[in-house]
Amino acid sequence: MHQAGLVNGDDGLALAVDVGGTTIKAELVDRAGTVLASEQRDTPPGLGARDAIAEVGRTLLAQRRDAPVVGAGVVVPGLVDREAGVATYSANIGWHDLELVRSLGAEWRLPVRIANDVASGGVAEHRVGAGVCTEDLVFMAIGTGIAASIISGGHLVTGHRGETAEIGHLAVRTGVPCACGRDGCLEAIASASAIARSYTHLSGNDVAGAHEVADRLSTDAVARQVWQDAVEALADAIGIVSLVVGPALVVIGGGLGRAGAGLLDAVRQRTPIVHPADVTASALGVRGGMIGAALLARDGWAPES
């Protein structure tokens, strides 16, 4: 058992499910944030993901003994229609219009809410992570791709049908093709996969991921160049967000959060006409999505009073 961060709402347990591209993780969490039980499964492609989500939830609910469960929060990658209870699209998992709320609610006999995983991470950072006491922030999740969620005035900001900010497809350079078909997108330069790919191309040495590039910064000139290119591209994107949204804080989830003062200096150079946002690394790391899912189960991310 361990602490996952304080969650609000009624007494009883919350079922939190974080669906990733490769793994489905789930936890039973009490009001204080203590994880009482956890399970995980591989994420199958397409419609099979729904059956795997249902199974991992069933397994955990069988372990609750007599403790009441107030609800379930399920966070997923890609586009989500929260009102309809449908995961509308995930390129990584390969689903289209996957109905979740009605079927999982019937299976688990619980109220179920769904949301995007990056939105979940942003709400968690705002409530119990690096953004506590900050009413206006942007959370940027940097992994295989790059996406963002925006908290303004303490409220999660969503677009049409609840979409989060696809900031990874801001064009910040030219001459760098992106998998989306456009040129110069942020995630083609600064995502974890792009950093590893660029380093391998320039050095001729394979790396397992961006973390290995970061580990070589003190001894490898190619690693420093690739890292600097990513930091400058990310700073340009944050500069655009600062001009449009005006956040007080940008929270970076993923390896580039280690860029620290160098990233903040680069952002300041790119936002001379507005007060630049502070930039910090995620306080919750990979647990942000799960903590956000527990919060979602309890109060639907209603703004705190």
BELGI-V202079 format. One record per run of one state. SS is the DSSP state (2 for helix, 1 for strand, 0 for the rest). FROM is the first residue (numbers start at 1). LEN is the number of residues. If there is no record, write none. Layout:
# BELGI-V202079
SS:FROM:LEN, SS:FROM:LEN
This chain:
# BELGI-V202079
0:1:2, 1:3:1, 0:4:9, 1:13:7, 0:20:3, 1:23:7, 0:30:4, 1:34:9, 0:43:5, 2:48:14, 0:62:7, 1:69:8, 0:77:2, 1:79:3, 0:82:4, 1:86:5, 0:91:4, 1:95:5, 0:100:1, 2:101:8, 0:109:3, 1:112:5, 2:117:12, 0:129:8, 1:137:6, 0:143:3, 1:146:7, 0:153:2, 1:155:3, 0:158:2, 2:160:3, 0:163:2, 1:165:1, 0:166:1, 2:167:3, 0:170:1, 1:171:1, 0:172:5, 1:177:1, 0:178:5, 1:183:1, 0:184:1, 1:185:1, 0:186:1, 2:187:4, 0:191:1, 2:192:12, 0:204:6, 2:210:6, 0:216:5, 2:221:24, 0:245:4, 1:249:5, 0:254:1, 2:255:16, 0:271:7, 1:278:4, 0:282:3, 2:285:15, 0:300:6
